Amino acid sequence: MRPEIAPARWVYIPEKNGPGQRVCVVCWSGARENPGVTEPGGPAARFSPRTVWTQNLQTPLRRFLRTETGSAAVLLAATLAALAWANIDPSGYAAAWHTELMIRSGTRGLADSWQGWVNSGLMAFFFLVAGLEARREFDMGELRERRRLALPLVVALGGIVVPISIYLAINAGGSSASG
């Protein structure tokens, strides 16, 4: 015997960092609506997709690192540590960058220095993520409205032009002016 389908209805599902979405929900007659699914922030049901142990993963440190301030603080600390290391022990810093790293499978392998791996691999990954994030902002975020695009565009162009201008002003007329 096949159960009957109740009429569909629209339900608004809010998102943490976004506008949310409307979803069409169809319920079988005689069945509970969304069995076992709990409301956001509510206690987990006995057989719900959200288990009790996942609630313990939200430590203050994890919450802090997921914010922009936390990520910026970690980046700033890493930058300051690298600057200190490069200025305190320049030969050790250079030696670390020129250390060979090889990934091998059988007789084939990829070998490059740490500097090569960072320049080639990690920077490509960074720009992939930055491009995806920019695309998301154009599609769903703050830059959906084209009038909000002017300020980030001017800042980006300034981030290109200002360092070039400083470099050329310092090296004007010298042999290093051409790069």
OpenMM code with the backbone's topology and positions (N, CA, C; nanometers):
from openmm import Vec3, app, unit

residues = "MET ARG PRO GLU ILE ALA PRO ALA ARG TRP VAL TYR ILE PRO GLU LYS ASN GLY PRO GLY GLN ARG VAL CYS VAL VAL CYS TRP SER GLY ALA ARG GLU ASN PRO GLY VAL THR GLU PRO GLY GLY PRO ALA ALA ARG PHE SER PRO ARG THR VAL TRP THR GLN ASN LEU GLN THR PRO LEU ARG ARG PHE LEU ARG THR GLU THR GLY SER ALA ALA VAL LEU LEU ALA ALA THR LEU ALA ALA LEU ALA TRP ALA ASN ILE ASP PRO SER GLY TYR ALA ALA ALA TRP HIS THR GLU LEU MET ILE ARG SER GLY THR ARG GLY LEU ALA ASP SER TRP GLN GLY TRP VAL ASN SER GLY LEU MET ALA PHE PHE PHE LEU VAL ALA GLY LEU GLU ALA ARG ARG GLU PHE ASP MET GLY GLU LEU ARG GLU ARG ARG ARG LEU ALA LEU PRO LEU VAL VAL ALA LEU GLY GLY ILE VAL VAL PRO ILE SER ILE TYR LEU ALA ILE ASN ALA GLY GLY SER SER ALA SER GLY".split()
positions = [
    Vec3(0.0845, -0.1177, 0.0000),
    Vec3(0.0000, 0.0000, 0.0000),
    Vec3(0.0891, 0.1242, 0.0000),
    Vec3(0.0661, 0.2106, -0.0920),
    Vec3(0.1464, 0.3309, -0.1069),
    Vec3(0.0851, 0.4455, -0.0265),
    Vec3(0.1646, 0.5131, 0.0583),
    Vec3(0.1094, 0.6255, 0.1340),
    Vec3(0.0825, 0.7445, 0.0434),
    Vec3(-0.0117, 0.8257, 0.0836),
    Vec3(-0.0470, 0.9431, 0.0039),
    Vec3(0.0469, 1.0590, 0.0371),
    Vec3(0.0654, 1.1432, -0.0623),
    Vec3(0.1517, 1.2588, -0.0438),
    Vec3(0.0670, 1.3771, -0.0013),
    Vec3(0.1103, 1.4418, 0.1061),
    Vec3(0.0418, 1.5626, 0.1526),
    Vec3(0.0798, 1.6778, 0.0597),
    Vec3(-0.0014, 1.7821, 0.0551),
    Vec3(0.0331, 1.8954, -0.0301),
    Vec3(0.1656, 1.9584, 0.0124),
    Vec3(0.2396, 2.0055, -0.0845),
    Vec3(0.3691, 2.0660, -0.0581),
    Vec3(0.3505, 2.2027, 0.0066),
    Vec3(0.4474, 2.2426, 0.0846),
    Vec3(0.4441, 2.3760, 0.1432),
    Vec3(0.5859, 2.4314, 0.1431),
    Vec3(0.5977, 2.5643, 0.1473),
    Vec3(0.7276, 2.6311, 0.1446),
    Vec3(0.7737, 2.6583, 0.2863),
    Vec3(0.9006, 2.6295, 0.3141),
    Vec3(0.9605, 2.6515, 0.4445),
    Vec3(1.0858, 2.7362, 0.4249),
    Vec3(1.1036, 2.8351, 0.5101),
    Vec3(1.2219, 2.9209, 0.5036),
    Vec3(1.3307, 2.8609, 0.5905),
    Vec3(1.4490, 2.8363, 0.5329),
    Vec3(1.5618, 2.7811, 0.6066),
    Vec3(1.6688, 2.8896, 0.6157),
    Vec3(1.6908, 2.9465, 0.7340),
    Vec3(1.7921, 3.0517, 0.7470),
    Vec3(1.9326, 2.9926, 0.7443),
    Vec3(2.0280, 3.0713, 0.6970),
    Vec3(2.1683, 3.0315, 0.6974),
    Vec3(2.2427, 3.1182, 0.7973),
    Vec3(2.3574, 3.0691, 0.8459),
    Vec3(2.4351, 3.1441, 0.9437),
    Vec3(2.4846, 3.2762, 0.8868),
    Vec3(2.5463, 3.2727, 0.7690),
    Vec3(2.6106, 3.3917, 0.7152),
    Vec3(2.5487, 3.4360, 0.5835),
    Vec3(2.4254, 3.4067, 0.5612),
    Vec3(2.3663, 3.4431, 0.4335),
    Vec3(2.2190, 3.4706, 0.4456),
    Vec3(2.1577, 3.4958, 0.3326),
    Vec3(2.0172, 3.5330, 0.3351),
    Vec3(1.9221, 3.4174, 0.3608),
    Vec3(1.9678, 3.2936, 0.3476),
    Vec3(1.8780, 3.1801, 0.3642),
    Vec3(1.8088, 3.1461, 0.2336),
    Vec3(1.7205, 3.0486, 0.2377),
    Vec3(1.6525, 3.0083, 0.1161),
    Vec3(1.5175, 2.9479, 0.1493),
    Vec3(1.4291, 2.9513, 0.0510),
    Vec3(1.2994, 2.8869, 0.0669),
    Vec3(1.3060, 2.7504, 0.0016),
    Vec3(1.2547, 2.6496, 0.0686),
    Vec3(1.2600, 2.5136, 0.0193),
    Vec3(1.1194, 2.4567, 0.0186),
    Vec3(1.0877, 2.3847, -0.0862),
    Vec3(0.9578, 2.3181, -0.0953),
    Vec3(0.9680, 2.1850, -0.0221),
    Vec3(0.8790, 2.1620, 0.0738),
    Vec3(0.8801, 2.0398, 0.1529),
    Vec3(0.7549, 1.9592, 0.1204),
    Vec3(0.7757, 1.8323, 0.0890),
    Vec3(0.6634, 1.7411, 0.0633),
    Vec3(0.6658, 1.6360, 0.1723),
    Vec3(0.5525, 1.6140, 0.2380),
    Vec3(0.5455, 1.5181, 0.3485),
    Vec3(0.4549, 1.4019, 0.3100),
    Vec3(0.4953, 1.2814, 0.3514),
    Vec3(0.4091, 1.1658, 0.3347),
    Vec3(0.3035, 1.1694, 0.4439),
    Vec3(0.1836, 1.1282, 0.4114),
    Vec3(0.0794, 1.1292, 0.5136),
    Vec3(0.1120, 1.0245, 0.6187),
    Vec3(0.0866, 1.0578, 0.7427),
    Vec3(0.1131, 0.9652, 0.8514),
    Vec3(0.2558, 0.9711, 0.9019),
    Vec3(0.3440, 1.0402, 0.8324),
    Vec3(0.4836, 1.0491, 0.8762),
    Vec3(0.5069, 1.1829, 0.9439),
    Vec3(0.5988, 1.1853, 1.0366),
    Vec3(0.6350, 1.3117, 1.0997),
    Vec3(0.7105, 1.3969, 1.0000),
    Vec3(0.6958, 1.5274, 1.0100),
    Vec3(0.7705, 1.6169, 0.9226),
    Vec3(0.9136, 1.6274, 0.9738),
    Vec3(1.0127, 1.6021, 0.8877),
    Vec3(1.1549, 1.6066, 0.9206),
    Vec3(1.1859, 1.5264, 1.0471),
    Vec3(1.1614, 1.3960, 1.0471),
    Vec3(1.1861, 1.3170, 1.1675),
    Vec3(1.3344, 1.3149, 1.2018),
    Vec3(1.3653, 1.3369, 1.3281),
    Vec3(1.5023, 1.3270, 1.3745),
    Vec3(1.5874, 1.4499, 1.3500),
    Vec3(1.5365, 1.5497, 1.2799),
    Vec3(1.6151, 1.6694, 1.2530),
    Vec3(1.5828, 1.7721, 1.3588),
    Vec3(1.6848, 1.8297, 1.4166),
    Vec3(1.6649, 1.9270, 1.5232),
    Vec3(1.6763, 2.0678, 1.4691),
    Vec3(1.6237, 2.1610, 1.5429),
    Vec3(1.6353, 2.3026, 1.5060),
    Vec3(1.7769, 2.3497, 1.5337),
    Vec3(1.8273, 2.4476, 1.4579),
    Vec3(1.9623, 2.4984, 1.4846),
    Vec3(1.9714, 2.5551, 1.6263),
    Vec3(2.0751, 2.5154, 1.6971),
    Vec3(2.0946, 2.5636, 1.8330),
    Vec3(2.0211, 2.4822, 1.9375),
    Vec3(1.9287, 2.3957, 1.8957),
    Vec3(1.8542, 2.3147, 1.9906),
    Vec3(1.9309, 2.1896, 2.0269),
    Vec3(1.8823, 2.1146, 2.1269),
    Vec3(1.9525, 1.9914, 2.1646),
    Vec3(1.9374, 1.8855, 2.0556),
    Vec3(2.0379, 1.8008, 2.0416),
    Vec3(2.0345, 1.6969, 1.9398),
    Vec3(1.9349, 1.5885, 1.9796),
    Vec3(1.8561, 1.5422, 1.8848),
    Vec3(1.7631, 1.4323, 1.9097),
    Vec3(1.8433, 1.3024, 1.9190),
    Vec3(1.7792, 1.1958, 1.9616),
    Vec3(1.8486, 1.0701, 1.9842),
    Vec3(1.9133, 1.0172, 1.8563),
    Vec3(1.8417, 1.0171, 1.7435),
    Vec3(1.8942, 0.9671, 1.6176),
    Vec3(1.8948, 1.0782, 1.5139),
    Vec3(1.9586, 1.1888, 1.5448),
    Vec3(1.9616, 1.3018, 1.4525),
    Vec3(2.0945, 1.3039, 1.3777),
    Vec3(2.0999, 1.3766, 1.2662),
    Vec3(2.2262, 1.3879, 1.1933),
    Vec3(2.3340, 1.4602, 1.2738),
    Vec3(2.2966, 1.5396, 1.3714),
    Vec3(2.3929, 1.6128, 1.4541),
    Vec3(2.4135, 1.5357, 1.5838),
    Vec3(2.5337, 1.4860, 1.6066),
    Vec3(2.5588, 1.4050, 1.7248),
    Vec3(2.6097, 1.4906, 1.8394),
    Vec3(2.6103, 1.4337, 1.9575),
    Vec3(2.6469, 1.5076, 2.0776),
    Vec3(2.7953, 1.5453, 2.0744),
    Vec3(2.8827, 1.4579, 2.0251),
    Vec3(3.0259, 1.4865, 2.0302),
    Vec3(3.0642, 1.6044, 1.9423),
    Vec3(2.9841, 1.6370, 1.8409),
    Vec3(3.0193, 1.7517, 1.7565),
    Vec3(2.9970, 1.8830, 1.8292),
    Vec3(2.9134, 1.8828, 1.9320),
    Vec3(2.8922, 2.0052, 2.0086),
    Vec3(3.0196, 2.0425, 2.0846),
    Vec3(3.0987, 1.9432, 2.1243),
    Vec3(3.2207, 1.9691, 2.1997),
    Vec3(3.3326, 2.0239, 2.1126),
    Vec3(3.3201, 2.0177, 1.9795),
    Vec3(3.4250, 2.0660, 1.8907),
    Vec3(3.4298, 2.2176, 1.8849),
    Vec3(3.3262, 2.2861, 1.9267),
    Vec3(3.3219, 2.4315, 1.9224),
    Vec3(3.3904, 2.4888, 2.0452),
    Vec3(3.5210, 2.4892, 2.0434),
    Vec3(3.5971, 2.5477, 2.1533),
    Vec3(3.6146, 2.6969, 2.1275),
    Vec3(3.6468, 2.7730, 2.2293),
    Vec3(3.6694, 2.9166, 2.2070),
    Vec3(3.7807, 2.9430, 2.1060),
    Vec3(3.8849, 2.8592, 2.1065),
    Vec3(3.9937, 2.8780, 2.0110),
    Vec3(3.9455, 2.8567, 1.8682),
    Vec3(3.8658, 2.7526, 1.8441),
    Vec3(3.8125, 2.7278, 1.7086),
    Vec3(3.7222, 2.8417, 1.6647),
    Vec3(3.6382, 2.8907, 1.7529),
    Vec3(3.5502, 3.0023, 1.7162),
    Vec3(3.6318, 3.1259, 1.6817),
    Vec3(3.7384, 3.1522, 1.7596),
    Vec3(3.8229, 3.2688, 1.7341),
    Vec3(3.8953, 3.2561, 1.6012),
    Vec3(3.9488, 3.1381, 1.5706),
    Vec3(4.0228, 3.1207, 1.4463),
    Vec3(3.9325, 3.1242, 1.3234),
    Vec3(3.8042, 3.0994, 1.3393),
    Vec3(3.7125, 3.1056, 1.2256),
    Vec3(3.6687, 3.2480, 1.1937),
    Vec3(3.6961, 3.3417, 1.2824),
    Vec3(3.6616, 3.4801, 1.2545),
    Vec3(3.7722, 3.5434, 1.1720),
    Vec3(3.7420, 3.6549, 1.1098),
    Vec3(3.8425, 3.7253, 1.0307),
    Vec3(3.9540, 3.7768, 1.1200),
    Vec3(3.9212, 3.8210, 1.2402),
    Vec3(4.0229, 3.8723, 1.3316),
    Vec3(4.1183, 3.7618, 1.3719),
    Vec3(4.0670, 3.6445, 1.4004),
    Vec3(4.1518, 3.5324, 1.4396),
    Vec3(4.2444, 3.4895, 1.3276),
    Vec3(4.1924, 3.4804, 1.2077),
    Vec3(4.2750, 3.4434, 1.0933),
    Vec3(4.3815, 3.5481, 1.0672),
    Vec3(4.3451, 3.6755, 1.0784),
    Vec3(4.4414, 3.7830, 1.0571),
    Vec3(4.5498, 3.7794, 1.1642),
    Vec3(4.5149, 3.7480, 1.2879),
    Vec3(4.6138, 3.7410, 1.3958),
    Vec3(4.7132, 3.6286, 1.3704),
    Vec3(4.6671, 3.5132, 1.3246),
    Vec3(4.7569, 3.4017, 1.2938),
    Vec3(4.8486, 3.4392, 1.1779),
    Vec3(4.7949, 3.5022, 1.0758),
    Vec3(4.8758, 3.5450, 0.9618),
    Vec3(4.9798, 3.6476, 1.0032),
    Vec3(4.9417, 3.7428, 1.0861),
    Vec3(5.0349, 3.8444, 1.1339),
    Vec3(5.1461, 3.7821, 1.2183),
    Vec3(5.1114, 3.6876, 1.3046),
    Vec3(5.2121, 3.6205, 1.3870),
    Vec3(5.3104, 3.5421, 1.2998),
    Vec3(5.2608, 3.4729, 1.1978),
    Vec3(5.3493, 3.3979, 1.1077),
    Vec3(5.4402, 3.4925, 1.0295),
    Vec3(5.3872, 3.6058, 0.9860),
    Vec3(5.4672, 3.7040, 0.9136),
    Vec3(5.5770, 3.7615, 1.0023),
    Vec3(5.5419, 3.7966, 1.1255),
    Vec3(5.6415, 3.8506, 1.2178),
    Vec3(5.7487, 3.7467, 1.2520),
    Vec3(5.7093, 3.6207, 1.2666),
    Vec3(5.8066, 3.5149, 1.2950),
    Vec3(5.9012, 3.4964, 1.1767),
    Vec3(5.8488, 3.4997, 1.0540),
    Vec3(5.9341, 3.4858, 0.9354),
    Vec3(6.0284, 3.6043, 0.9210),
    Vec3(5.9790, 3.7257, 0.9475),
    Vec3(6.0658, 3.8438, 0.9406),
    Vec3(6.1761, 3.8379, 1.0456),
    Vec3(6.1416, 3.7961, 1.1659),
    Vec3(6.2427, 3.7846, 1.2722),
    Vec3(6.3459, 3.6793, 1.2346),
    Vec3(6.3025, 3.5637, 1.1862),
    Vec3(6.3948, 3.4561, 1.1487),
    Vec3(6.4870, 3.5004, 1.0354),
    Vec3(6.4302, 3.5683, 0.9352),
    Vec3(6.5103, 3.6126, 0.8207),
    Vec3(6.6131, 3.7172, 0.8620),
    Vec3(6.5850, 3.7995, 0.9623),
    Vec3(6.6782, 3.9034, 1.0034),
    Vec3(6.7762, 3.8570, 1.1110),
    Vec3(6.7376, 3.7598, 1.1917),
    Vec3(6.8266, 3.7106, 1.2964),
    Vec3(6.9291, 3.6133, 1.2395),
    Vec3(6.8855, 3.5216, 1.1555),
    Vec3(6.9747, 3.4197, 1.0987),
    Vec3(6.9502, 3.4092, 0.9480),
    Vec3(7.0038, 3.5036, 0.8700),
    Vec3(6.9773, 3.5031, 0.7259),
    Vec3(7.0262, 3.3774, 0.6547),
    Vec3(7.1407, 3.3225, 0.6951),
    Vec3(7.1917, 3.2034, 0.6257),
    Vec3(7.1035, 3.0812, 0.6543),
    Vec3(7.0547, 3.0687, 0.7775),
    Vec3(6.9650, 2.9579, 0.8107),
    Vec3(6.8315, 2.9694, 0.7385),
    Vec3(6.7832, 3.0924, 0.7257),
    Vec3(6.6576, 3.1165, 0.6541),
    Vec3(6.6732, 3.0795, 0.5071),
    Vec3(6.7835, 3.1235, 0.4449),
    Vec3(6.8081, 3.0924, 0.3031),
    Vec3(6.8276, 2.9428, 0.2830),
    Vec3(6.8992, 2.8790, 0.3770),
    Vec3(6.9209, 2.7340, 0.3659),
    Vec3(6.7889, 2.6582, 0.3749),
    Vec3(6.6980, 2.7039, 0.4616),
    Vec3(6.5680, 2.6369, 0.4733),
    Vec3(6.4878, 2.6500, 0.3442),
    Vec3(6.4916, 2.7672, 0.2812),
    Vec3(6.4180, 2.7871, 0.1571),
    Vec3(6.4733, 2.7038, 0.0428),
    Vec3(6.6032, 2.6724, 0.0460),
    Vec3(6.6645, 2.5972, -0.0635),
    Vec3(6.6734, 2.4477, -0.0352),
    Vec3(6.6115, 2.4027, 0.0736),
    Vec3(6.6046, 2.2598, 0.1039),
    Vec3(6.5181, 2.1906, -0.0007),
    Vec3(6.5685, 2.0795, -0.0532),
    Vec3(6.4963, 2.0052, -0.1566),
    Vec3(6.3848, 1.9213, -0.0941),
    Vec3(6.2695, 1.9249, -0.1564),
    Vec3(6.1567, 1.8411, -0.1159),
    Vec3(6.1158, 1.7597, -0.2367),
    Vec3(6.1085, 1.6269, -0.2193),
    Vec3(6.0763, 1.5391, -0.3309),
    Vec3(5.9552, 1.4539, -0.2969),
    Vec3(5.8647, 1.4439, -0.3918),
    Vec3(5.7504, 1.3534, -0.3814),
    Vec3(5.7739, 1.2465, -0.4873),
    Vec3(5.7864, 1.1217, -0.4412),
    Vec3(5.8230, 1.0157, -0.5339),
    Vec3(5.7216, 0.9022, -0.5265),
    Vec3(5.6947, 0.8443, -0.6417),
    Vec3(5.6111, 0.7254, -0.6513),
    Vec3(5.6826, 0.6289, -0.7459),
    Vec3(5.7411, 0.5242, -0.6891),
    Vec3(5.8174, 0.4302, -0.7708),
    Vec3(5.9439, 0.4965, -0.8223),
    Vec3(5.9608, 0.4948, -0.9540),
    Vec3(6.0800, 0.5551, -1.0130),
    Vec3(6.0585, 0.6994, -1.0551),
    Vec3(5.9375, 0.7474, -1.0509),
    Vec3(5.9076, 0.8854, -1.0906),
    Vec3(5.8900, 0.9733, -0.9674),
    Vec3(5.9222, 1.1001, -0.9850),
    Vec3(5.9070, 1.1896, -0.8723),
    Vec3(5.9112, 1.3355, -0.9142),
    Vec3(5.8682, 1.4192, -0.8232),
    Vec3(5.8744, 1.5641, -0.8405),
    Vec3(5.9669, 1.6184, -0.7335),
    Vec3(6.0664, 1.6969, -0.7733),
    Vec3(6.1600, 1.7541, -0.6770),
    Vec3(6.1735, 1.9028, -0.7028),
    Vec3(6.1744, 1.9780, -0.5955),
    Vec3(6.1946, 2.1223, -0.6041),
    Vec3(6.2326, 2.1715, -0.4649),
    Vec3(6.2829, 2.2928, -0.4570),
    Vec3(6.3130, 2.3512, -0.3264),
    Vec3(6.1833, 2.3962, -0.2621),
    Vec3(6.1902, 2.4264, -0.1304),
    Vec3(6.0718, 2.4773, -0.0616),
    Vec3(6.0208, 2.6030, -0.1307),
    Vec3(6.1148, 2.6881, -0.1726),
    Vec3(6.0769, 2.8122, -0.2394),
    Vec3(6.0024, 2.7829, -0.3693),
    Vec3(6.0482, 2.6838, -0.4435),
    Vec3(5.9800, 2.6459, -0.5678),
    Vec3(5.8402, 2.5916, -0.5435),
    Vec3(5.8264, 2.5073, -0.4391),
    Vec3(5.6946, 2.4534, -0.4067),
    Vec3(5.5977, 2.5647, -0.3673),
    Vec3(5.6459, 2.6584, -0.2856),
    Vec3(5.5595, 2.7687, -0.2427),
    Vec3(5.5223, 2.8558, -0.3616),
    Vec3(5.6230, 2.8928, -0.4421),
    Vec3(5.5956, 2.9799, -0.5563),
    Vec3(5.5039, 2.9144, -0.6575),
    Vec3(5.5242, 2.7876, -0.6853),
    Vec3(5.4459, 2.7210, -0.7890),
    Vec3(5.3122, 2.6688, -0.7380),
    Vec3(5.3188, 2.5898, -0.6327),
    Vec3(5.1989, 2.5202, -0.5877),
    Vec3(5.1073, 2.5988, -0.4978),
    Vec3(5.1609, 2.6486, -0.3876),
    Vec3(5.0756, 2.7154, -0.2903),
    Vec3(5.0200, 2.8474, -0.3433),
    Vec3(5.1003, 2.9191, -0.4219),
    Vec3(5.0494, 3.0446, -0.4771),
    Vec3(4.9385, 3.0184, -0.5794),
    Vec3(4.9533, 2.9130, -0.6585),
    Vec3(4.8470, 2.8771, -0.7530),
    Vec3(4.7194, 2.8407, -0.6769),
    Vec3(4.7345, 2.7660, -0.5682),
    Vec3(4.6194, 2.7303, -0.4861),
    Vec3(4.5570, 2.8545, -0.4238),
    Vec3(4.6397, 2.9463, -0.3742),
    Vec3(4.5893, 3.0701, -0.3151),
    Vec3(4.5062, 3.1484, -0.4160),
    Vec3(4.5582, 3.1655, -0.5369),
    Vec3(4.4850, 3.2438, -0.6356),
    Vec3(4.3596, 3.1713, -0.6848),
    Vec3(4.3603, 3.0384, -0.6832),
    Vec3(4.2377, 2.9644, -0.7141),
    Vec3(4.1312, 2.9945, -0.6099),
    Vec3(4.1680, 2.9870, -0.4823),
    Vec3(4.0723, 3.0139, -0.3746),
    Vec3(4.0264, 3.1597, -0.3784),
    Vec3(4.1202, 3.2526, -0.4023),
    Vec3(4.0837, 3.3943, -0.4097),
    Vec3(3.9884, 3.4197, -0.5263),
    Vec3(4.0124, 3.3561, -0.6391),
    Vec3(3.9231, 3.3706, -0.7537),
    Vec3(3.7846, 3.3137, -0.7270),
    Vec3(3.7800, 3.1976, -0.6608),
    Vec3(3.6503, 3.1385, -0.6267),
    Vec3(3.5743, 3.2260, -0.5282),
    Vec3(3.6466, 3.2840, -0.4337),
    Vec3(3.5830, 3.3725, -0.3353),
    Vec3(3.5304, 3.4997, -0.4025),
    Vec3(3.6095, 3.5543, -0.4952),
    Vec3(3.5637, 3.6731, -0.5685),
    Vec3(3.4398, 3.6407, -0.6512),
    Vec3(3.4397, 3.5253, -0.7146),
    Vec3(3.3235, 3.4841, -0.7947),
    Vec3(3.1999, 3.4681, -0.7047),
    Vec3(3.2191, 3.4112, -0.5868),
    Vec3(3.1070, 3.3950, -0.4933),
    Vec3(3.0528, 3.5309, -0.4494),
    Vec3(3.1431, 3.6268, -0.4246),
    Vec3(3.0993, 3.7613, -0.3862),
    Vec3(3.0211, 3.8280, -0.4990),
    Vec3(3.0626, 3.8059, -0.6236),
    Vec3(2.9891, 3.8616, -0.7372),
    Vec3(2.8508, 3.7990, -0.7501),
    Vec3(2.8425, 3.6680, -0.7232),
    Vec3(2.7157, 3.5967, -0.7419),
    Vec3(2.6203, 3.6099, -0.6236),
    Vec3(2.6745, 3.5996, -0.5004),
    Vec3(2.5863, 3.5903, -0.3851),
    Vec3(2.6164, 3.6906, -0.2750),
    Vec3(2.7306, 3.7562, -0.2788),
    Vec3(2.7731, 3.8375, -0.1662),
    Vec3(2.7518, 3.9860, -0.1849),
    Vec3(2.8422, 4.0615, -0.1233),
    Vec3(2.8337, 4.2069, -0.1208),
    Vec3(2.8429, 4.2697, -0.2597),
    Vec3(2.9111, 4.2060, -0.3529),
    Vec3(2.9339, 4.2661, -0.4843),
    Vec3(2.8252, 4.2308, -0.5866),
    Vec3(2.7133, 4.1768, -0.5389),
    Vec3(2.6006, 4.1513, -0.6303),
    Vec3(2.5525, 4.2816, -0.6910),
    Vec3(2.5500, 4.3838, -0.6097),
    Vec3(2.5099, 4.5153, -0.6583),
    Vec3(2.6339, 4.5837, -0.7131),
    Vec3(2.6315, 4.6190, -0.8407),
    Vec3(2.7506, 4.6702, -0.9089),
    Vec3(2.7989, 4.8038, -0.8533),
    Vec3(2.7143, 4.8797, -0.7879),
    Vec3(2.7579, 5.0077, -0.7328),
    Vec3(2.8527, 4.9869, -0.6148),
    Vec3(2.8500, 4.8716, -0.5517),
    Vec3(2.9409, 4.8410, -0.4417),
    Vec3(3.0772, 4.7920, -0.4914),
    Vec3(3.0932, 4.7796, -0.6204),
    Vec3(3.2165, 4.7280, -0.6779),
    Vec3(3.3251, 4.8343, -0.6870),
    Vec3(3.2889, 4.9623, -0.6858),
    Vec3(3.3849, 5.0704, -0.7098),
    Vec3(3.4970, 5.0736, -0.6056),
    Vec3(3.4649, 5.0698, -0.4786),
    Vec3(3.5674, 5.0797, -0.3750),
    Vec3(3.6660, 4.9629, -0.3785),
    Vec3(3.6224, 4.8355, -0.3818),
    Vec3(3.7210, 4.7268, -0.3905),
    Vec3(3.8058, 4.7335, -0.5173),
    Vec3(3.7484, 4.7813, -0.6266),
    Vec3(3.8236, 4.7927, -0.7508),
    Vec3(3.9322, 4.8995, -0.7393),
    Vec3(3.8995, 5.0138, -0.6817),
    Vec3(3.9985, 5.1208, -0.6622),
    Vec3(4.1085, 5.0746, -0.5666),
    Vec3(4.0721, 5.0044, -0.4598),
    Vec3(4.1713, 4.9542, -0.3644),
    Vec3(4.2629, 4.8515, -0.4315),
    Vec3(4.2083, 4.7636, -0.5121),
    Vec3(4.2895, 4.6637, -0.5822),
    Vec3(4.3867, 4.7307, -0.6795),
    Vec3(4.3378, 4.8275, -0.7550),
    Vec3(4.4264, 4.8989, -0.8474),
    Vec3(4.5336, 4.9761, -0.7704),
    Vec3(4.4976, 5.0347, -0.6572),
    Vec3(4.5957, 5.1031, -0.5735),
    Vec3(4.7001, 5.0064, -0.5196),
    Vec3(4.6579, 4.8849, -0.4869),
    Vec3(4.7508, 4.7832, -0.4404),
    Vec3(4.8485, 4.7394, -0.5477),
    Vec3(4.8170, 4.7640, -0.6722),
    Vec3(4.9084, 4.7339, -0.7821),
    Vec3(4.9969, 4.8549, -0.8124),
    Vec3(4.9363, 4.9722, -0.8235),
    Vec3(5.0076, 5.0925, -0.8674),
    Vec3(5.1006, 5.1482, -0.7593),
    Vec3(5.0581, 5.1503, -0.6338),
    Vec3(5.1390, 5.2111, -0.5272),
    Vec3(5.2724, 5.1373, -0.5069),
    Vec3(5.2773, 5.0046, -0.4951),
    Vec3(5.4083, 4.9387, -0.4801),
    Vec3(5.4994, 4.9598, -0.6004),
    Vec3(5.4430, 4.9595, -0.7210),
    Vec3(5.5240, 4.9850, -0.8405),
    Vec3(5.5822, 5.1249, -0.8347),
    Vec3(5.5017, 5.2206, -0.7954),
    Vec3(5.5488, 5.3597, -0.7860),
    Vec3(5.6582, 5.3749, -0.6815),
    Vec3(5.6428, 5.3105, -0.5663),
    Vec3(5.7455, 5.3176, -0.4618),
    Vec3(5.8763, 5.2559, -0.5114),
    Vec3(5.8665, 5.1401, -0.5755),
    Vec3(5.9863, 5.0730, -0.6277),
    Vec3(6.0578, 5.1610, -0.7298),
    Vec3(5.9817, 5.2167, -0.8225),
    Vec3(6.0426, 5.3010, -0.9252),
    Vec3(6.0997, 5.4299, -0.8659),
    Vec3(6.0361, 5.4855, -0.7631),
    Vec3(6.0871, 5.6073, -0.7003),
    Vec3(6.2191, 5.5815, -0.6274),
    Vec3(6.2303, 5.4659, -0.5618),
    Vec3(6.3539, 5.4333, -0.4894),
    Vec3(6.4662, 5.3992, -0.5865),
    Vec3(6.4349, 5.3286, -0.6937),
    Vec3(6.5363, 5.2800, -0.7864),
    Vec3(6.5497, 5.3628, -0.9129),
    Vec3(6.4962, 5.4822, -0.9151),
    Vec3(6.5003, 5.5650, -1.0360),
    Vec3(6.6457, 5.5947, -1.0767),
    Vec3(6.6751, 5.5701, -1.2033),
    Vec3(6.8075, 5.5989, -1.2564),
    Vec3(6.9113, 5.4940, -1.2246),
    Vec3(6.8812, 5.3974, -1.1400),
    Vec3(6.9775, 5.2934, -1.1035),
    Vec3(6.9707, 5.1763, -1.1981),
    Vec3(7.0662, 5.0857, -1.1822),
    Vec3(7.0684, 4.9669, -1.2690),
    Vec3(6.9545, 4.8703, -1.2351),
    Vec3(6.8980, 4.8778, -1.1161),
    Vec3(6.7907, 4.7867, -1.0772),
    Vec3(6.6514, 4.8404, -1.1117),
    Vec3(6.6417, 4.9553, -1.1798),
    Vec3(6.5124, 5.0130, -1.2128),
    Vec3(6.4333, 4.9266, -1.3095),
    Vec3(6.5018, 4.8461, -1.3892),
    Vec3(6.4304, 4.7627, -1.4859),
    Vec3(6.3872, 4.6283, -1.4260),
    Vec3(6.4133, 4.6053, -1.3016),
    Vec3(6.3687, 4.4839, -1.2376),
    Vec3(6.4768, 4.4013, -1.1965),
] * unit.nanometer
topology = app.Topology()
chain = topology.addChain("A")
for resn in residues:
    res = topology.addResidue(resn, chain)
    for name in ("N", "CA", "C"):
        topology.addAtom(name, app.Element.getBySymbol(name[0]), res)
